[in-house]
Amino acid sequence: MAVIQVENASKIYRIGEVETRALDGVDVSVDAGEFMALVGPSGSGKTTLLQIMGCLDKPNTGSVKINGQDVTRFNANQRADLRRDVIGFIFQFFALVPVLSAYENVELPLLLSGASAKERRQRVMQMLEAVGLADRAHHRPDQLSGGQQQRVAIARALAPKPLMVLADEPTANLDTANGQQAMEIMQRLNQETGAAFIFATHDPRVMSYARRTVTMRDGHIVSNGQALG
Amino acid sequence: MTLAKLWTIGFRDLMRNRRRSFFTLLAVALGLALLIVLNGFITGVFDDAIQNSIRLQTGHVQLRAPSYSDEKMSLLWADLLDNPAELVAQAQSVAGVQVATPVLWASGIVATPDDSAGLRVYGIDPASAFYEPLRAGLVAGAFPAADDRSGIVIGQRLANNLGLHVDDNVSLTVVNADGEPVEGAFTVRGIFSTGVVTYDESALFMPLAKAQAFTRTDGHASAIIMMLDAQDKADAVAAALAMPNVKALTWRDLNQVMIQSVESGMGFYVILDAIVIMIVAVIIANTLLMAVFERIREMGILAALGMKGRQIITMFVLEAAILGIAGIVLGVLIGLGGVSYLVNTGLYVGDMAGSTPGVPLGATIYAAYAPGLFANLALWTLLIILLASLYPGWFAARREPAEALHML
């Protein structure tokens, strides 16, 4: 069953008189538990598609259905609720809140969803253990390596038990070993939690982890890929 | 999301740029301290002026003839009280009245061979407790006895201006009850200093009997002045002394012009308060806007995690509250320090104290503690600071998360 369906989505950015068509009639559907790579060169529309799938932005035309619900008509608060409850994000630049410890960063989405103190404590430690950082719980981001920060970001994305995790170039700022470690953790958590993972990348090593690859170019999907295994 | 976590984020964000936060906090503190000192000072000026006027001039309650006008200082019998001794006795029988004494006022010109000065002549009972401040303020000579037929007491500034000393003779001219100018020779028996410029340079005191004889107001008085054991009993005492052909005036009525002029002066201070608070608000808004620009990407991250616009606004309001409350605490401490200095040591203004006609100020002006006013200023400062933080908060919250995240 599809957790997200994007139908005929287009997104146009206007900067002054210049118009850029970042997405042009894109159709894509992702099933529960998929581990999917969104690939293509820079400027192909991967990040825009991820942002539209993640309710961080709205398409100019077309629709986005999450769990069968058309979310393009949602207001800002409804979209915020949806991001909080259903979607996890992993960004290229780790995107941790710099003034919060690893523990507090992972706790943040749970606080937003109103989880009890006990639930939060258990879930945060469970997620930090899952990414191998339980002993770094009280370190701030600037006391962690890039690889460790990205693992905290993975733990944070999965803490509220989302239906899907959207990752934009999650290994782009990591060295090979850390990138590999991050991908292995994501792959393992995908299998353990059943959350769908959709990650944008142009790194062939990262693509090799995907069970399905969707290829984009110039705002179009040129290959919708087939799920492997 | 719990407020506690928003407090935590807000506090730590402020600590990220300690220097900026410190200077913003200092701006709040100094702004409020300035307001507290200024308002403490003006309250002190107001209190001083009222108390000086009551102590030296009006008393708490006065009895006058209905037609008596303070500006004209009329000596017509019709404008005067014809039975002062009876009225004093009646006043002294009212509960709360500590002192009741008759007074006769006239305007006059005192002249020496070299100089002259216009002044107010006071015919008084030299033994009355009402004149204790003058007796205590004697710097030379003594008060004349009630039956002294030529003795006068003058202020030190007047004595200095005219080059007079004790036992010097002067000529005094007044327009008497018949409307005719009369001149008499008097001897300076004593020189006083009250510290209040208006009295020290333009008041001349002589025994009531001599004043009545000199002005041909035989047995009459301009007013009966009363001091009470508590200022707030003035209305009750005035009501108790209501009688035909006599009007009872309270210190509020008697100082109406001064109260109005001081209150209109206070209006200027309200405008000044508003300007200072607005400057503080702009500084806070500027600091928070700078923080918004620096942290726009962070706002995108928080929005991506599901934080709503109102929660982002709340976060900035809490940051402003932290800066505001810390600044206000510091400002109150600095301000109270300043007020305390001015309460104890005062500010010497010298002759400037006499530059506001009708406002009897001492040459040294003291501030006063006004806890209610200070609390109001602190609360207004906090309120305006919180309001000023709404714009930066809204500015941060209104962006689409994708737009904020692009600002990497």
Boltz contact constraints between the chains, C-beta under 6 A:
constraints:
  - contact:
      token1: [A, 51]
      token2: [B, 402]
      max_distance: 6.0
  - contact:
      token1: [A, 56]
      token2: [B, 304]
      max_distance: 6.0
  - contact:
      token1: [A, 56]
      token2: [B, 401]
      max_distance: 6.0
  - contact:
      token1: [A, 56]
      token2: [B, 402]
      max_distance: 6.0
  - contact:
      token1: [A, 57]
      token2: [B, 400]
      max_distance: 6.0
  - contact:
      token1: [A, 57]
      token2: [B, 402]
      max_distance: 6.0
  - contact:
      token1: [A, 77]
      token2: [B, 308]
      max_distance: 6.0
  - contact:
      token1: [A, 80]
      token2: [B, 306]
      max_distance: 6.0
  - contact:
      token1: [A, 80]
      token2: [B, 308]
      max_distance: 6.0
  - contact:
      token1: [A, 83]
      token2: [B, 306]
      max_distance: 6.0
  - contact:
      token1: [A, 84]
      token2: [B, 306]
      max_distance: 6.0
  - contact:
      token1: [A, 89]
      token2: [B, 304]
      max_distance: 6.0
  - contact:
      token1: [A, 93]
      token2: [B, 408]
      max_distance: 6.0
  - contact:
      token1: [A, 95]
      token2: [B, 301]
      max_distance: 6.0
  - contact:
      token1: [A, 99]
      token2: [B, 12]
      max_distance: 6.0
  - contact:
      token1: [A, 99]
      token2: [B, 13]
      max_distance: 6.0
  - contact:
      token1: [A, 108]
      token2: [B, 305]
      max_distance: 6.0
  - contact:
      token1: [A, 109]
      token2: [B, 305]
      max_distance: 6.0
  - contact:
      token1: [A, 111]
      token2: [B, 1]
      max_distance: 6.0
  - contact:
      token1: [A, 111]
      token2: [B, 5]
      max_distance: 6.0
  - contact:
      token1: [A, 112]
      token2: [B, 1]
      max_distance: 6.0
  - contact:
      token1: [A, 112]
      token2: [B, 306]
      max_distance: 6.0
  - contact:
      token1: [A, 112]
      token2: [B, 307]
      max_distance: 6.0
